Amino acid sequence: MTFVTAEPYIGHLGLDGVGDTKGLLESEMRQHHIKWLTSSRVKKVEAGRMTVEQVGDDGAAKGETELPFGFSMMLPAFRGIAPLRGIEGLSNPRGFTLVDKYQRNPKYTNIFAVGVCVAIPPTGPTPVPCGVPKTGFMIESMVTATAGNIGLLLRGEEPRHQASWNAVCLADFGDSGVAFVAQPQIPPRNVNWSSSGKWVHGAKIAFEKYFLHKMRRGTSETFYEKLTLDVLGINKLKEIVTDSP
Ligand SMILES: Cc1cc2nc3c(=O)[nH]c(=O)nc-3n(C[C@H](O)[C@H](O)[C@H](O)COP(=O)(O)OP(=O)(O)OC[C@H]3O[C@@H](n4cnc5c(N)ncnc54)[C@H](O)[C@@H]3O)c2cc1C
């Protein structure tokens, strides 16, 4: 199996790494006999064969590699949906929605954006462009801030809630995995923690069951979830803002 990525190194994750993700993810891939090609872009795909171009640190093409395959999976670079593309002040050239620190578009102030559609600049230049990932907990923090800010506007006040954009991730490798916490997701960070082991695989299964159970009950955050995250210091909002100034 070969993992082909735009990242300049394994474990970059579009975040310039989190803690030891470079070493941890390389090690996990070696353990699972997965080879990798970094700073790479796909040139063409033919029946049973993919042609990949590797790019040097100077941005110049270094050469092509042909990868024969029986099964392949590709995640193309994300872009915004067509209705949002090409609107000056609303979206960036790739169609992602521009927001201020309150999740609100600076030009069209009645538009808020949350999730994958939000424009986030890359953490830094890389030979092949690498987008910043938008992860579940980070998006929940955007939604929490947005809901609070729309509530404030409806009460005639100004938005004050800022999402923490913290990232809590469990990357499952089938029998083990790598976990990381990045607070905030974009450096410089206050928390930059990563770890690996069989427990990550178990935790991912447990989380899936817990998450689906609470969604079926229509609960976005249980008391114990909030308590645990509070104890760990992982918050959805940057600061606790009360409704009365
Ligand atoms: C392979 C993969 C693995 C991931 N693993 C993790 C993980 O382990 N942990 C983690 O935290 N995050 C993970 N993520 C990221 C996380 O899943 C996403 O960030 C999250 O689902 C995004 O939520 P969203 O609501 O912004 O967008 P989406 O979940 O993509 O929802 C967008 C919705 O809009 C709909 N839509 C599209 N166009 C239109 C249109 N024109 N009109 C109306 N509706 C439209 C789509 O059908 C879709 O339902 C992963 C993502 C991928 C792709």
The ligand as a Tripos MOL2 file, in Angstrom:
@<TRIPOS>MOLECULE
LIG
   53    58     1     0     0
SMALL
NO_CHARGES

@<TRIPOS>ATOM
      1 C1        -12.3870   10.8830    4.9980 C.3       1 LIG1
      2 C2        -12.6250   11.8890    6.0910 C.ar      1 LIG1
      3 C3        -12.3060   11.5440    7.4020 C.ar      1 LIG1
      4 C4        -12.5180   12.4480    8.4420 C.ar      1 LIG1
      5 N1        -12.1850   12.0750    9.7130 N.ar      1 LIG1
      6 C5        -12.4080   12.9210   10.7390 C.ar      1 LIG1
      7 C6        -12.1080   12.5460   12.0980 C.ar      1 LIG1
      8 O1        -11.6470   11.4510   12.3730 O.2       1 LIG1
      9 N2        -12.3210   13.4600   13.0770 N.ar      1 LIG1
     10 C7        -12.8350   14.6810   12.8040 C.ar      1 LIG1
     11 O2        -13.0330   15.4670   13.7390 O.2       1 LIG1
     12 N3        -13.1420   15.0620   11.5410 N.ar      1 LIG1
     13 C8        -12.9420   14.2080   10.5170 C.ar      1 LIG1
     14 N4        -13.2400   14.5900    9.2210 N.ar      1 LIG1
     15 C9        -13.7430   15.9200    8.9950 C.3       1 LIG1
     16 C10       -15.2390   16.0300    9.3030 C.3       1 LIG1
     17 O3        -15.8960   14.8710    8.8820 O.3       1 LIG1
     18 C11       -15.7840   17.1940    8.5430 C.3       1 LIG1
     19 O4        -15.0110   18.2960    8.9040 O.3       1 LIG1
     20 C12       -17.2480   17.4690    8.8780 C.3       1 LIG1
     21 O5        -18.0670   16.3960    8.5020 O.3       1 LIG1
     22 C13       -17.6720   18.6970    8.1170 C.3       1 LIG1
     23 O6        -18.9680   19.0550    8.4840 O.3       1 LIG1
     24 P1        -19.7400   20.1170    7.6330 P.3       1 LIG1
     25 O7        -21.1320   20.1410    8.1920 O.co2     1 LIG1
     26 O8        -18.9870   21.4010    7.5860 O.co2     1 LIG1
     27 O9        -19.7300   19.5940    6.1400 O.3       1 LIG1
     28 P2        -20.3600   18.2390    5.5530 P.3       1 LIG1
     29 O10       -20.4700   17.1750    6.6090 O.co2     1 LIG1
     30 O11       -19.5830   17.9450    4.3060 O.co2     1 LIG1
     31 O12       -21.8400   18.7170    5.1870 O.3       1 LIG1
     32 C14       -22.1110   19.5380    4.0720 C.3       1 LIG1
     33 C15       -23.4800   19.1700    3.5640 C.3       1 LIG1
     34 O13       -23.8820   20.1170    2.5540 O.3       1 LIG1
     35 C16       -24.5100   19.4110    1.5220 C.3       1 LIG1
     36 N5        -24.4200   20.2230    0.2840 N.ar      1 LIG1
     37 C17       -23.3810   20.3040   -0.5900 C.ar      1 LIG1
     38 N6        -23.6890   21.1540   -1.5910 N.ar      1 LIG1
     39 C18       -24.9350   21.6250   -1.3520 C.ar      1 LIG1
     40 C19       -25.8030   22.5460   -2.0370 C.ar      1 LIG1
     41 N7        -25.4410   23.1500   -3.1680 N.pl3     1 LIG1
     42 N8        -27.0120   22.7690   -1.4980 N.ar      1 LIG1
     43 C20       -27.3850   22.1750   -0.3300 C.ar      1 LIG1
     44 N9        -26.6010   21.3120    0.3540 N.ar      1 LIG1
     45 C21       -25.3980   21.0340   -0.1500 C.ar      1 LIG1
     46 C22       -23.7690   18.1010    1.4350 C.3       1 LIG1
     47 O14       -24.5520   17.1110    0.8240 O.3       1 LIG1
     48 C23       -23.5060   17.7940    2.9270 C.3       1 LIG1
     49 O15       -24.5470   17.0610    3.5140 O.3       1 LIG1
     50 C24       -13.0530   13.7060    8.1640 C.ar      1 LIG1
     51 C25       -13.3850   14.0540    6.8500 C.ar      1 LIG1
     52 C26       -13.1680   13.1510    5.8190 C.ar      1 LIG1
     53 C27       -13.5390   13.5250    4.4070 C.3       1 LIG1
@<TRIPOS>BOND
     1     1     2 1
     2     2     3 ar
     3     2    52 ar
     4     3     4 ar
     5     4     5 ar
     6     4    50 ar
     7     5     6 ar
     8     6     7 ar
     9     6    13 1
    10     7     8 2
    11     7     9 ar
    12     9    10 ar
    13    10    11 2
    14    10    12 ar
    15    12    13 ar
    16    13    14 ar
    17    14    15 1
    18    14    50 ar
    19    15    16 1
    20    16    17 1
    21    16    18 1
    22    18    19 1
    23    18    20 1
    24    20    21 1
    25    20    22 1
    26    22    23 1
    27    23    24 1
    28    24    25 2
    29    24    26 1
    30    24    27 1
    31    27    28 1
    32    28    29 2
    33    28    30 1
    34    28    31 1
    35    31    32 1
    36    32    33 1
    37    33    34 1
    38    33    48 1
    39    34    35 1
    40    35    36 1
    41    35    46 1
    42    36    37 ar
    43    36    45 ar
    44    37    38 ar
    45    38    39 ar
    46    39    40 ar
    47    39    45 ar
    48    40    41 1
    49    40    42 ar
    50    42    43 ar
    51    43    44 ar
    52    44    45 ar
    53    46    47 1
    54    46    48 1
    55    48    49 1
    56    50    51 ar
    57    51    52 ar
    58    52    53 1
@<TRIPOS>SUBSTRUCTURE
     1 LIG1         1 GROUP 0 **** ****
